[in-house]
Amino acid sequence: MQESEQGRRRFPEDDFKSLLSSCSVPASSYPYSFTPGAPTTTDEAPTSTIALPECEGTIYVVRDGDTCNSIAKAQSMSTDRLVEVNSMDYMCTGLHTGQRLCIQDTCELITVQKNQTCKDLVAGRGFTTVELISWNPYVQVSLSS
């Protein structure tokens, strides 16, 4: 992983050192060296139709201040799906400016309001509560409502 550009993007040096430290392994046991290329600067829009070989959607270029949640919301994609499609960790610690993310499987995003039930969310939308729950696997649902 250390030897590939992809590996360095997915696992930055500080995260690598932190992982080693949490395992009580000195960083000197696994030397990590990386000389980043020139920073990518662009005036183009953050989304583009230039697809990565494995991406079946569009590409989003991460900008300063972006978070996984803000990108997912702006691109109408669940955060969970954004993380999964782009092979990121669930804390999004490796997200960095200039990174290219695959945006696919977009959907209508709904912010659940206080006292709103799954039944309320599926009403008139053409899908079932079971489908809603399967599309949102990390949301805790009370099946009593």
Secondary structure by P-SEA (a helix, b strand, c coil): ccccaaaaaaccaaaaaaaaaaaccccccbbbbbbcccbbbbccccccccccccccbbbbbbcccccaaaaaaaacccaaaaaaaaccccccccccccbbbbbcccccccccccccccccccccccccaaaaaaacccccccccc
